[in-house]
Amino acid sequence: MIDKERLPLIIQGGMGVGISTWPLARATALAGEKLGTPVLGVVSGTGLPVLMANKLQDGDIGGHIRRALEAFPIPALAQQILDKYFYKQRKPASSKYIIPPKPSDLVVGNAAKKAEVASLIVLSNFVEVWLAKEGHSNPIGINFLEKIQLSHLWELFGAILAGADFVLMGAGIPLLVPTVLDNLTCLEPASYKMDVLGSRERYEIKFDPREMVPETCHLQLKRPAFLPIIASHTLAKLLATKAQGEVNGFVVEGWTAGGHNAPPRGRTQLNERGEPIYGERDIPDLEEIKSFGKPFWLAGDYASPSKIQRALELGANGIQAGTIFALCEESGMKPEIRSGMRRSAFRNELDVITDAIASPSGFPFQVAQIEGTLSNQAVYSDRMRACTLGYLLEAYQGKGGTLGFRCPAEPVQAFVQKGGKVEETTGRKCLCNGLLATTGFGEVTKNGEEPPIVTLGRNYGFLKELMQDECSSYSAEDAIAYLLGLRYPE
């Protein structure tokens, strides 16, 4: 299942919406091969359907998506998506994108919407992994958030169809993922639980891949290795002992890592900036994690040669790094945002706050404080609240037992009408639209483009090693060479 002789020393983090895209994952995998060290390139699986749809409407510059879709084993599904979303000429910047159905339509939508969103999810995950793997034999992984439960079955199937080597998942308890991977690889029906507020019933999302794959399509699929992203030895024990399928290792992530973080254990206390305070209880017991006999990697402020050495001394197989790759040239971040952040960080002027309430998911979220983004109170206040993409919707049981979906970042009145509490909406930010805007493929509203939001870790010491001055840049290969203590590749 997992080749222990080729376990990566470095895992490139699967970041945000469209930050860890296929060019970055492919570049890191190839750089590792060139430099003689196994490096796992990872794509982010979050928001891929809307990102692919928007890129197709922008003309699929370079033809990459269409090239990948030609390799998709069910051509009819690929053609349906191309017919609806592909524009031969790039749409005007001021025009709105066609917004795909929400993931919630998999449960409450009509048959047409369900079929469309299911196809988009499978195809977009296939495309991203296939392009990252194109032209080489190095391993590629894909990263998901467990909290986004509605679409996991179709996401994982798309990644499996493309030959993903690893699946990584955090922001929740992914206990069911190993069994789902086993079933989907064998084209067997799979199910995934859906958390529903206010309900004691068990809600399940179900998917039978044989309903999508024609009998004439003969597939030979491999099961990806599964690496849950955890923040405690308690969760490691649960996954190692209770999961019915194989858990192949762990990524142990500290609270300084970018993106979503696990909340502090016990009663949450805030500092003077409104950030959750982490303490001794939030430090995982690595000796206990080692006792499960599975490989593990350390993440959160490990992007330096000395930190890699320290991780190895602690018994880890290596590290996962995100921020150093989010700021490199192959990152999917909008170029002007990326260069501006490098400049500020190089000057030691970039501030990151662990925002306890920004994310509708309820998890603390690292937010870079940048003018013109949702981190600015004026920008946040000026934005008209709207929930157009729906990836962080929470399911709830309404009156009469009906199933509904709401988001604390949607319009306040709509959220309250659905049974939510008005105080739950305070400070909530639309991460779906904000993170998408950070890639340059954000939605366009009547008030203009959606404002971005940027998440990043807190360690930027590597920039002084990789950049000659605040205006220079570096590649993914440069980043890996630095992490290996080589500084610059030849």
Buried (B, 14 or more C-beta within 10 A) or exposed (E): EBEEEEBBBBBBBBBBBBBBBBBBBBBBBBBBBBBEBBBBBBBBBBBBBBBBBBBBBBBBEEEBBBBBBEBBBBEEBBEBBBEBBBEEEEBEEEEEBBEBBBBBBBBBBEEEBBBBBBBBBBBBBBBBBBBBBBEEEBBBBBBBBBBBBBBBBBBBBBBBBBBBBBBBBBBBBBBBBBBBBBBBBEBEEBBBEBEBEEBEEEBEBEBBBEEBBEEEEEEEBEBBBBBBBBBBBEBBBBBBEEBEBBBBBBBBBBBBBBBBBBBBBEEEEEEEEEBBEBEEEBBBEBEEBBEBEBBBBBBBBBBBBEBBEBBBEBEBBBBBBBBBBBBBBBBBBBEEBBBBBBBBBBEEEBBBBBBBBBBBBBBBBBBBBBEEBBBBEEBBEEBEBBBBBBBBBBBBBEEEEEBBBBBBBBBBEBBBEBBBEEEBBEBBBBBBBBBBBBBBBBBBBEEEBBBBBBBBBBBBEBBEBBBEEBEEBBBBBBBBBBBBEBEEBE
